[in-house]
């Protein structure tokens, strides 16, 4: 079915990459109110959104998702500015060091977990608490009080390859999948839809800069059955779908978008 999105979106990691392109995808489907959260300025994202649709309204917040007080305050600011919260994308994250368990320091491991897992949990907890206070966005049987999507990874479903020993990252993303499933079960009867997206390799500017012939990332690319990495726009479109009425019966999913990498 064709779908449109109407309401208020809250996106972490909105300054670049998947978060930025998820905002663009949601704007194409109709969202006109955005709370854009990032540790860095979201100026480029805001400029592009308003170029797409001059009537778009934005709330820009610089924040570390591992800061509990700041997370709670950001939700309060969003509701004060826009009246409610309909769509949340918990996307902020870091890759961490490419090290195996015997190599990584405790501090490095805990930093990855604090942002990629605890940060998602803090944001989701605040979002759930707000969504439970509000009514469904329509009378349709497909409607919810709110929709949450968490950015996991294909490495939240399988272990990382020998070429990419991202132990801390994979651990954190497996935890995001578990959090998504646990809260989806608890919140679905209460009118909140929660899912995760598990992207494969995405052609971000950072990845693109490493794609020299013979590089680790070039070697990983040839393992993808469709022989390419995802564009950021493709992943943004999947996120918009997960927030839409078209996915109204998709609950607790860890939707894999990896070009077939993990089916091998």
ZIZIMO-V161058 format. One record per helix or strand of 3 or more residues. SS is the DSSP state (H for helix, E for strand). FROM is the first residue (numbers start at 1). TO is the last residue. If there is no record, write none. Layout:
ss=SS from=FROM to=TO
ss=SS from=FROM to=TO
This chain:
ss=E from=8 to=12
ss=H from=17 to=28
ss=E from=33 to=38
ss=H from=43 to=52
ss=E from=57 to=62
ss=H from=68 to=82
ss=E from=87 to=90
ss=H from=106 to=131
ss=E from=146 to=151
ss=H from=154 to=156
ss=H from=167 to=188
ss=E from=192 to=199
ss=H from=205 to=209
ss=H from=216 to=221
ss=H from=232 to=243
ss=H from=245 to=247
ss=E from=254 to=257
ss=H from=261 to=263
